[in-house]
Amino acid sequence: MARVLIVPCGCRGRALASALRADGHAVRGTTRGAHVEEIRAAGAEPYVGDPDRIATLMDALHGVTIVCWLAGTIEIPEGRLRMFFEKLVDTHVRGVVYEGAFEALARRSSETWQIPLEVVTPAQDAKAAVDRLLGG
C-alpha cells in the first residue's frame, strides 16, 4: 500500500481520501486549517499547509508516494506549481494526479523532472488515476 498526499483536501479530496483508505492506503490531506476534523473524519491524517506557500507543504511529503494536486478552480499562482514539481524531485514521490488550471505546466514539469503524471478533471475519477500510477 502507498501513502497519498491530497492538496488541498476539500470535499472531493475527502471523498478520495475515504476511497483510498478503503483500499488500505495511508492518506494525508492538507488544509489551511479550517477542515482538520473533516479530513480526520474521512480517515486521513490532516496536515496544515498552504499551497500558496510551498515551503509549508514540504514536511507533508515525508513518506508520500503519490501526490494528488486537486486545485480545480482555486487560484494558485503558476510559479507555485512549478516550484512544487521542482521540490518533488528530492522526495519519495513517484507520481502526481493533477487537476487544475495549469495542465500544460504540469505536463512540462512531468517531462522535465521525469515524474509520472495523470491529469484529471473534476468529473473524472482521481482514484482510478492513483491506481494507474501505482500500477494497479
Secondary structure, DSSP 8 states (H G I E B T S, - for coil): --EEEEES-SHHHHHHHHHHHHTT-EEEEEESSTTHHHHHHTT-EEEE--TTSGGGGGGGGTT-SEEEEE-TT----HHHHHHHHHHHTTSS--EEEEESS-HHHHHHHHHHHT--EEE--TTS-HHHHHHHHTT-
